[in-house]
């Protein structure tokens, strides 16, 4: 960290970038993935290629129809 970044943090609360990964806006909630795998019976690879909308729709179908 350079001096400018340090003082910006101290004086203004500007937190420096520490290289933490940013979450994708399209990331699936972990609990939804777990439900699709454990309850619905989908493969992890199948869930990995689904969109958020598709996973929600598939879970809703499971809850409504049991399939």
mmCIF file as gemmi writes it, N, C-alpha and C atoms, coordinates in Angstrom:
data_model
loop_
_atom_site.group_PDB
_atom_site.id
_atom_site.type_symbol
_atom_site.label_atom_id
_atom_site.label_alt_id
_atom_site.label_comp_id
_atom_site.label_asym_id
_atom_site.label_entity_id
_atom_site.label_seq_id
_atom_site.pdbx_PDB_ins_code
_atom_site.Cartn_x
_atom_site.Cartn_y
_atom_site.Cartn_z
_atom_site.occupancy
_atom_site.B_iso_or_equiv
_atom_site.pdbx_formal_charge
_atom_site.auth_seq_id
_atom_site.auth_asym_id
_atom_site.pdbx_PDB_model_num
ATOM 1 N N . UNK Axp A 1 ? 0.865 -1.164 0 1 0 ? 1 A 1
ATOM 2 C CA . UNK Axp A 1 ? 0 0 0 1 0 ? 1 A 1
ATOM 3 C C . UNK Axp A 1 ? 0.91 1.225 0 1 0 ? 1 A 1
ATOM 4 N N . UNK Axp A 2 ? 0.567 2.195 -0.852 1 0 ? 2 A 1
ATOM 5 C CA . UNK Axp A 2 ? 1.377 3.414 -0.88 1 0 ? 2 A 1
ATOM 6 C C . UNK Axp A 2 ? 0.852 4.425 0.142 1 0 ? 2 A 1
ATOM 7 N N . UNK Axp A 3 ? 1.587 5.479 0.346 1 0 ? 3 A 1
ATOM 8 C CA . UNK Axp A 3 ? 1.258 6.463 1.378 1 0 ? 3 A 1
ATOM 9 C C . UNK Axp A 3 ? -0.07 7.169 1.104 1 0 ? 3 A 1
ATOM 10 N N . UNK Axp A 4 ? -0.342 7.473 -0.149 1 0 ? 4 A 1
ATOM 11 C CA . UNK Axp A 4 ? -1.593 8.148 -0.511 1 0 ? 4 A 1
ATOM 12 C C . UNK Axp A 4 ? -2.8 7.28 -0.166 1 0 ? 4 A 1
ATOM 13 N N . UNK Axp A 5 ? -2.696 6.014 -0.501 1 0 ? 5 A 1
ATOM 14 C CA . UNK Axp A 5 ? -3.782 5.07 -0.201 1 0 ? 5 A 1
ATOM 15 C C . UNK Axp A 5 ? -3.961 4.931 1.302 1 0 ? 5 A 1
ATOM 16 N N . UNK Axp A 6 ? -2.863 4.847 2.025 1 0 ? 6 A 1
ATOM 17 C CA . UNK Axp A 6 ? -2.914 4.728 3.48 1 0 ? 6 A 1
ATOM 18 C C . UNK Axp A 6 ? -3.662 5.907 4.1 1 0 ? 6 A 1
ATOM 19 N N . UNK Axp A 7 ? -3.263 7.135 3.735 1 0 ? 7 A 1
ATOM 20 C CA . UNK Axp A 7 ? -3.884 8.313 4.337 1 0 ? 7 A 1
ATOM 21 C C . UNK Axp A 7 ? -5.335 8.502 3.888 1 0 ? 7 A 1
ATOM 22 N N . UNK Axp A 8 ? -5.667 8.089 2.69 1 0 ? 8 A 1
ATOM 23 C CA . UNK Axp A 8 ? -7.067 8.142 2.241 1 0 ? 8 A 1
ATOM 24 C C . UNK Axp A 8 ? -7.913 7.219 3.109 1 0 ? 8 A 1
ATOM 25 N N . UNK Axp A 9 ? -7.334 6.105 3.488 1 0 ? 9 A 1
ATOM 26 C CA . UNK Axp A 9 ? -8.039 5.158 4.361 1 0 ? 9 A 1
ATOM 27 C C . UNK Axp A 9 ? -8.202 5.745 5.759 1 0 ? 9 A 1
ATOM 28 N N . UNK Axp A 10 ? -7.128 6.303 6.295 1 0 ? 10 A 1
ATOM 29 C CA . UNK Axp A 10 ? -7.152 6.858 7.654 1 0 ? 10 A 1
ATOM 30 C C . UNK Axp A 10 ? -8.095 8.055 7.757 1 0 ? 10 A 1
ATOM 31 N N . UNK Axp A 11 ? -7.968 8.986 6.82 1 0 ? 11 A 1
ATOM 32 C CA . UNK Axp A 11 ? -8.717 10.241 6.905 1 0 ? 11 A 1
ATOM 33 C C . UNK Axp A 11 ? -10.156 10.144 6.405 1 0 ? 11 A 1
ATOM 34 N N . UNK Axp A 12 ? -10.375 9.339 5.384 1 0 ? 12 A 1
ATOM 35 C CA . UNK Axp A 12 ? -11.689 9.327 4.734 1 0 ? 12 A 1
ATOM 36 C C . UNK Axp A 12 ? -12.384 7.965 4.758 1 0 ? 12 A 1
ATOM 37 N N . UNK Axp A 13 ? -11.741 6.972 5.34 1 0 ? 13 A 1
ATOM 38 C CA . UNK Axp A 13 ? -12.354 5.644 5.402 1 0 ? 13 A 1
ATOM 39 C C . UNK Axp A 13 ? -12.387 4.927 4.07 1 0 ? 13 A 1
ATOM 40 N N . UNK Axp A 14 ? -11.583 5.385 3.097 1 0 ? 14 A 1
ATOM 41 C CA . UNK Axp A 14 ? -11.542 4.753 1.77 1 0 ? 14 A 1
ATOM 42 C C . UNK Axp A 14 ? -10.763 3.443 1.881 1 0 ? 14 A 1
ATOM 43 N N . UNK Axp A 15 ? -11.463 2.349 1.915 1 0 ? 15 A 1
ATOM 44 C CA . UNK Axp A 15 ? -10.838 1.04 2.079 1 0 ? 15 A 1
ATOM 45 C C . UNK Axp A 15 ? -10.08 0.675 0.8 1 0 ? 15 A 1
ATOM 46 N N . UNK Axp A 16 ? -8.794 0.32 0.923 1 0 ? 16 A 1
ATOM 47 C CA . UNK Axp A 16 ? -8.017 -0.032 -0.264 1 0 ? 16 A 1
ATOM 48 C C . UNK Axp A 16 ? -8.426 -1.386 -0.838 1 0 ? 16 A 1
ATOM 49 N N . UNK Axp A 17 ? -8.206 -1.549 -2.13 1 0 ? 17 A 1
ATOM 50 C CA . UNK Axp A 17 ? -8.475 -2.819 -2.787 1 0 ? 17 A 1
ATOM 51 C C . UNK Axp A 17 ? -7.465 -3.84 -2.293 1 0 ? 17 A 1
ATOM 52 N N . UNK Axp A 18 ? -7.959 -4.914 -1.732 1 0 ? 18 A 1
ATOM 53 C CA . UNK Axp A 18 ? -7.064 -5.951 -1.208 1 0 ? 18 A 1
ATOM 54 C C . UNK Axp A 18 ? -7.095 -7.205 -2.066 1 0 ? 18 A 1
ATOM 55 N N . UNK Axp A 19 ? -7.666 -7.087 -3.238 1 0 ? 19 A 1
ATOM 56 C CA . UNK Axp A 19 ? -7.673 -8.212 -4.163 1 0 ? 19 A 1
ATOM 57 C C . UNK Axp A 19 ? -8.72 -9.26 -3.877 1 0 ? 19 A 1
ATOM 58 N N . UNK Axp A 20 ? -9.725 -8.936 -3.058 1 0 ? 20 A 1
ATOM 59 C CA . UNK Axp A 20 ? -10.774 -9.914 -2.793 1 0 ? 20 A 1
ATOM 60 C C . UNK Axp A 20 ? -11.626 -10.09 -4.043 1 0 ? 20 A 1
ATOM 61 N N . UNK Axp A 21 ? -12.042 -11.301 -4.319 1 0 ? 21 A 1
ATOM 62 C CA . UNK Axp A 21 ? -12.842 -11.545 -5.523 1 0 ? 21 A 1
ATOM 63 C C . UNK Axp A 21 ? -14.197 -10.847 -5.444 1 0 ? 21 A 1
ATOM 64 N N . UNK Axp A 22 ? -14.644 -10.346 -6.552 1 0 ? 22 A 1
ATOM 65 C CA . UNK Axp A 22 ? -15.955 -9.714 -6.656 1 0 ? 22 A 1
ATOM 66 C C . UNK Axp A 22 ? -16.969 -10.786 -7.049 1 0 ? 22 A 1
ATOM 67 N N . UNK Axp A 23 ? -18.125 -10.759 -6.421 1 0 ? 23 A 1
ATOM 68 C CA . UNK Axp A 23 ? -19.168 -11.717 -6.774 1 0 ? 23 A 1
ATOM 69 C C . UNK Axp A 23 ? -19.821 -11.317 -8.082 1 0 ? 23 A 1
ATOM 70 N N . UNK Axp A 24 ? -20.051 -12.279 -8.895 1 0 ? 24 A 1
ATOM 71 C CA . UNK Axp A 24 ? -20.723 -12.049 -10.163 1 0 ? 24 A 1
ATOM 72 C C . UNK Axp A 24 ? -22.195 -11.753 -9.91 1 0 ? 24 A 1
ATOM 73 N N . UNK Axp A 25 ? -22.743 -10.865 -10.708 1 0 ? 25 A 1
ATOM 74 C CA . UNK Axp A 25 ? -24.168 -10.559 -10.598 1 0 ? 25 A 1
ATOM 75 C C . UNK Axp A 25 ? -25.013 -11.777 -10.972 1 0 ? 25 A 1
ATOM 76 N N . UNK Axp A 26 ? -24.389 -12.735 -11.673 1 0 ? 26 A 1
ATOM 77 C CA . UNK Axp A 26 ? -25.104 -13.925 -12.119 1 0 ? 26 A 1
ATOM 78 C C . UNK Axp A 26 ? -24.813 -15.143 -11.249 1 0 ? 26 A 1
ATOM 79 N N . UNK Axp A 27 ? -24.138 -14.93 -10.125 1 0 ? 27 A 1
ATOM 80 C CA . UNK Axp A 27 ? -23.81 -16.04 -9.233 1 0 ? 27 A 1
ATOM 81 C C . UNK Axp A 27 ? -25.083 -16.616 -8.623 1 0 ? 27 A 1
ATOM 82 N N . UNK Axp A 28 ? -25.112 -17.916 -8.496 1 0 ? 28 A 1
ATOM 83 C CA . UNK Axp A 28 ? -26.275 -18.594 -7.919 1 0 ? 28 A 1
ATOM 84 C C . UNK Axp A 28 ? -26.125 -18.674 -6.403 1 0 ? 28 A 1
ATOM 85 N N . UNK Axp A 29 ? -27.208 -18.475 -5.668 1 0 ? 29 A 1
ATOM 86 C CA . UNK Axp A 29 ? -27.153 -18.641 -4.216 1 0 ? 29 A 1
ATOM 87 C C . UNK Axp A 29 ? -26.8 -20.095 -3.865 1 0 ? 29 A 1
ATOM 88 N N . UNK Axp A 30 ? -25.894 -20.261 -2.93 1 0 ? 30 A 1
ATOM 89 C CA . UNK Axp A 30 ? -25.417 -21.593 -2.562 1 0 ? 30 A 1
ATOM 90 C C . UNK Axp A 30 ? -26.543 -22.497 -2.076 1 0 ? 30 A 1
ATOM 91 N N . UNK Axp A 31 ? -27.501 -21.942 -1.329 1 0 ? 31 A 1
ATOM 92 C CA . UNK Axp A 31 ? -28.592 -22.789 -0.827 1 0 ? 31 A 1
ATOM 93 C C . UNK Axp A 31 ? -29.481 -23.286 -1.958 1 0 ? 31 A 1
ATOM 94 N N . UNK Axp A 32 ? -29.649 -22.473 -3.005 1 0 ? 32 A 1
ATOM 95 C CA . UNK Axp A 32 ? -30.434 -22.901 -4.165 1 0 ? 32 A 1
ATOM 96 C C . UNK Axp A 32 ? -29.716 -24.031 -4.897 1 0 ? 32 A 1
ATOM 97 N N . UNK Axp A 33 ? -28.415 -23.9 -5.076 1 0 ? 33 A 1
ATOM 98 C CA . UNK Axp A 33 ? -27.631 -24.949 -5.717 1 0 ? 33 A 1
ATOM 99 C C . UNK Axp A 33 ? -27.734 -26.247 -4.912 1 0 ? 33 A 1
ATOM 100 N N . UNK Axp A 34 ? -27.607 -26.14 -3.601 1 0 ? 34 A 1
ATOM 101 C CA . UNK Axp A 34 ? -27.694 -27.322 -2.731 1 0 ? 34 A 1
ATOM 102 C C . UNK Axp A 34 ? -29.056 -28.005 -2.864 1 0 ? 34 A 1
ATOM 103 N N . UNK Axp A 35 ? -30.127 -27.225 -2.899 1 0 ? 35 A 1
ATOM 104 C CA . UNK Axp A 35 ? -31.467 -27.805 -3.047 1 0 ? 35 A 1
ATOM 105 C C . UNK Axp A 35 ? -31.637 -28.506 -4.391 1 0 ? 35 A 1
ATOM 106 N N . UNK Axp A 36 ? -31.139 -27.888 -5.445 1 0 ? 36 A 1
ATOM 107 C CA . UNK Axp A 36 ? -31.269 -28.495 -6.773 1 0 ? 36 A 1
ATOM 108 C C . UNK Axp A 36 ? -30.512 -29.813 -6.863 1 0 ? 36 A 1
ATOM 109 N N . UNK Axp A 37 ? -29.39 -29.894 -6.182 1 0 ? 37 A 1
ATOM 110 C CA . UNK Axp A 37 ? -28.601 -31.126 -6.22 1 0 ? 37 A 1
ATOM 111 C C . UNK Axp A 37 ? -29.183 -32.177 -5.284 1 0 ? 37 A 1
ATOM 112 N N . UNK Axp A 38 ? -29.487 -31.791 -4.042 1 0 ? 38 A 1
ATOM 113 C CA . UNK Axp A 38 ? -29.907 -32.782 -3.05 1 0 ? 38 A 1
ATOM 114 C C . UNK Axp A 38 ? -31.382 -33.152 -3.134 1 0 ? 38 A 1
ATOM 115 N N . UNK Axp A 39 ? -32.247 -32.197 -3.418 1 0 ? 39 A 1
ATOM 116 C CA . UNK Axp A 39 ? -33.688 -32.481 -3.446 1 0 ? 39 A 1
ATOM 117 C C . UNK Axp A 39 ? -34.19 -32.838 -4.841 1 0 ? 39 A 1
ATOM 118 N N . UNK Axp A 40 ? -33.812 -32.027 -5.838 1 0 ? 40 A 1
ATOM 119 C CA . UNK Axp A 40 ? -34.311 -32.242 -7.2 1 0 ? 40 A 1
ATOM 120 C C . UNK Axp A 40 ? -33.557 -33.372 -7.886 1 0 ? 40 A 1
ATOM 121 N N . UNK Axp A 41 ? -32.277 -33.546 -7.509 1 0 ? 41 A 1
ATOM 122 C CA . UNK Axp A 41 ? -31.493 -34.635 -8.081 1 0 ? 41 A 1
ATOM 123 C C . UNK Axp A 41 ? -30.702 -34.26 -9.325 1 0 ? 41 A 1
ATOM 124 N N . UNK Axp A 42 ? -30.49 -32.965 -9.537 1 0 ? 42 A 1
ATOM 125 C CA . UNK Axp A 42 ? -29.712 -32.542 -10.691 1 0 ? 42 A 1
ATOM 126 C C . UNK Axp A 42 ? -28.227 -32.731 -10.42 1 0 ? 42 A 1
ATOM 127 N N . UNK Axp A 43 ? -27.458 -32.933 -11.483 1 0 ? 43 A 1
ATOM 128 C CA . UNK Axp A 43 ? -26.006 -33.032 -11.354 1 0 ? 43 A 1
ATOM 129 C C . UNK Axp A 43 ? -25.416 -31.642 -11.142 1 0 ? 43 A 1
ATOM 130 N N . UNK Axp A 44 ? -24.302 -31.583 -10.444 1 0 ? 44 A 1
ATOM 131 C CA . UNK Axp A 44 ? -23.618 -30.315 -10.207 1 0 ? 44 A 1
ATOM 132 C C . UNK Axp A 44 ? -23.251 -29.637 -11.523 1 0 ? 44 A 1
ATOM 133 N N . UNK Axp A 45 ? -22.798 -30.414 -12.503 1 0 ? 45 A 1
ATOM 134 C CA . UNK Axp A 45 ? -22.416 -29.861 -13.802 1 0 ? 45 A 1
ATOM 135 C C . UNK Axp A 45 ? -23.626 -29.263 -14.52 1 0 ? 45 A 1
ATOM 136 N N . UNK Axp A 46 ? -24.776 -29.89 -14.365 1 0 ? 46 A 1
ATOM 137 C CA . UNK Axp A 46 ? -26.004 -29.393 -14.991 1 0 ? 46 A 1
ATOM 138 C C . UNK Axp A 46 ? -26.418 -28.063 -14.369 1 0 ? 46 A 1
ATOM 139 N N . UNK Axp A 47 ? -26.339 -27.961 -13.057 1 0 ? 47 A 1
ATOM 140 C CA . UNK Axp A 47 ? -26.696 -26.727 -12.354 1 0 ? 47 A 1
ATOM 141 C C . UNK Axp A 47 ? -25.72 -25.61 -12.724 1 0 ? 47 A 1
ATOM 142 N N . UNK Axp A 48 ? -24.452 -25.952 -12.902 1 0 ? 48 A 1
ATOM 143 C CA . UNK Axp A 48 ? -23.413 -24.954 -13.183 1 0 ? 48 A 1
ATOM 144 C C . UNK Axp A 48 ? -23.659 -24.188 -14.476 1 0 ? 48 A 1
ATOM 145 N N . UNK Axp A 49 ? -24.333 -24.79 -15.431 1 0 ? 49 A 1
ATOM 146 C CA . UNK Axp A 49 ? -24.565 -24.114 -16.716 1 0 ? 49 A 1
ATOM 147 C C . UNK Axp A 49 ? -25.94 -23.441 -16.796 1 0 ? 49 A 1
ATOM 148 N N . UNK Axp A 50 ? -26.74 -23.566 -15.74 1 0 ? 50 A 1
ATOM 149 C CA . UNK Axp A 50 ? -28.072 -22.962 -15.729 1 0 ? 50 A 1
ATOM 150 C C . UNK Axp A 50 ? -28.001 -21.492 -15.339 1 0 ? 50 A 1
ATOM 151 N N . UNK Axp A 51 ? -28.919 -20.703 -15.89 1 0 ? 51 A 1
ATOM 152 C CA . UNK Axp A 51 ? -29.016 -19.297 -15.493 1 0 ? 51 A 1
ATOM 153 C C . UNK Axp A 51 ? -29.755 -19.217 -14.16 1 0 ? 51 A 1
ATOM 154 N N . UNK Axp A 52 ? -29.672 -18.066 -13.531 1 0 ? 52 A 1
ATOM 155 C CA . UNK Axp A 52 ? -30.366 -17.875 -12.264 1 0 ? 52 A 1
ATOM 156 C C . UNK Axp A 52 ? -31.877 -18.052 -12.458 1 0 ? 52 A 1
ATOM 157 N N . UNK Axp A 53 ? -32.394 -17.521 -13.562 1 0 ? 53 A 1
ATOM 158 C CA . UNK Axp A 53 ? -33.824 -17.639 -13.846 1 0 ? 53 A 1
ATOM 159 C C . UNK Axp A 53 ? -34.229 -19.102 -14.025 1 0 ? 53 A 1
ATOM 160 N N . UNK Axp A 54 ? -33.385 -19.88 -14.725 1 0 ? 54 A 1
ATOM 161 C CA . UNK Axp A 54 ? -33.674 -21.301 -14.938 1 0 ? 54 A 1
ATOM 162 C C . UNK Axp A 54 ? -33.653 -22.086 -13.632 1 0 ? 54 A 1
ATOM 163 N N . UNK Axp A 55 ? -32.709 -21.771 -12.749 1 0 ? 55 A 1
ATOM 164 C CA . UNK Axp A 55 ? -32.64 -22.502 -11.487 1 0 ? 55 A 1
ATOM 165 C C . UNK Axp A 55 ? -33.842 -22.197 -10.6 1 0 ? 55 A 1
ATOM 166 N N . UNK Axp A 56 ? -34.256 -20.94 -10.586 1 0 ? 56 A 1
ATOM 167 C CA . UNK Axp A 56 ? -35.432 -20.563 -9.79 1 0 ? 56 A 1
ATOM 168 C C . UNK Axp A 56 ? -36.671 -21.245 -10.351 1 0 ? 56 A 1
ATOM 169 N N . UNK Axp A 57 ? -36.827 -21.232 -11.667 1 0 ? 57 A 1
ATOM 170 C CA . UNK Axp A 57 ? -37.984 -21.876 -12.298 1 0 ? 57 A 1
ATOM 171 C C . UNK Axp A 57 ? -37.994 -23.374 -12.022 1 0 ? 57 A 1
ATOM 172 N N . UNK Axp A 58 ? -36.824 -24.014 -12.072 1 0 ? 58 A 1
ATOM 173 C CA . UNK Axp A 58 ? -36.746 -25.454 -11.824 1 0 ? 58 A 1
ATOM 174 C C . UNK Axp A 58 ? -37.1 -25.79 -10.38 1 0 ? 58 A 1
ATOM 175 N N . UNK Axp A 59 ? -36.657 -24.949 -9.442 1 0 ? 59 A 1
ATOM 176 C CA . UNK Axp A 59 ? -36.976 -25.177 -8.036 1 0 ? 59 A 1
ATOM 177 C C . UNK Axp A 59 ? -38.465 -24.976 -7.791 1 0 ? 59 A 1
ATOM 178 N N . UNK Axp A 60 ? -39.048 -23.957 -8.415 1 0 ? 60 A 1
ATOM 179 C CA . UNK Axp A 60 ? -40.481 -23.718 -8.278 1 0 ? 60 A 1
ATOM 180 C C . UNK Axp A 60 ? -41.287 -24.891 -8.832 1 0 ? 60 A 1
ATOM 181 N N . UNK Axp A 61 ? -40.835 -25.457 -9.941 1 0 ? 61 A 1
ATOM 182 C CA . UNK Axp A 61 ? -41.513 -26.634 -10.519 1 0 ? 61 A 1
ATOM 183 C C . UNK Axp A 61 ? -41.454 -27.806 -9.533 1 0 ? 61 A 1
ATOM 184 N N . UNK Axp A 62 ? -40.304 -27.985 -8.888 1 0 ? 62 A 1
ATOM 185 C CA . UNK Axp A 62 ? -40.163 -29.059 -7.909 1 0 ? 62 A 1
ATOM 186 C C . UNK Axp A 62 ? -41.132 -28.862 -6.756 1 0 ? 62 A 1
ATOM 187 N N . UNK Axp A 63 ? -41.197 -27.624 -6.245 1 0 ? 63 A 1
ATOM 188 C CA . UNK Axp A 63 ? -42.09 -27.346 -5.118 1 0 ? 63 A 1
ATOM 189 C C . UNK Axp A 63 ? -43.555 -27.481 -5.514 1 0 ? 63 A 1
ATOM 190 N N . UNK Axp A 64 ? -43.917 -27.087 -6.714 1 0 ? 64 A 1
ATOM 191 C CA . UNK Axp A 64 ? -45.32 -27.133 -7.153 1 0 ? 64 A 1
ATOM 192 C C . UNK Axp A 64 ? -45.774 -28.538 -7.568 1 0 ? 64 A 1
ATOM 193 N N . UNK Axp A 65 ? -44.879 -29.251 -8.272 1 0 ? 65 A 1
ATOM 194 C CA . UNK Axp A 65 ? -45.288 -30.535 -8.839 1 0 ? 65 A 1
ATOM 195 C C . UNK Axp A 65 ? -44.57 -31.739 -8.232 1 0 ? 65 A 1
ATOM 196 N N . UNK Axp A 66 ? -43.532 -31.484 -7.457 1 0 ? 66 A 1
ATOM 197 C CA . UNK Axp A 66 ? -42.784 -32.583 -6.852 1 0 ? 66 A 1
ATOM 198 C C . UNK Axp A 66 ? -41.863 -33.316 -7.815 1 0 ? 66 A 1
ATOM 199 N N . UNK Axp A 67 ? -41.609 -32.725 -8.948 1 0 ? 67 A 1
ATOM 200 C CA . UNK Axp A 67 ? -40.721 -33.333 -9.952 1 0 ? 67 A 1
ATOM 201 C C . UNK Axp A 67 ? -39.559 -32.439 -10.274 1 0 ? 67 A 1
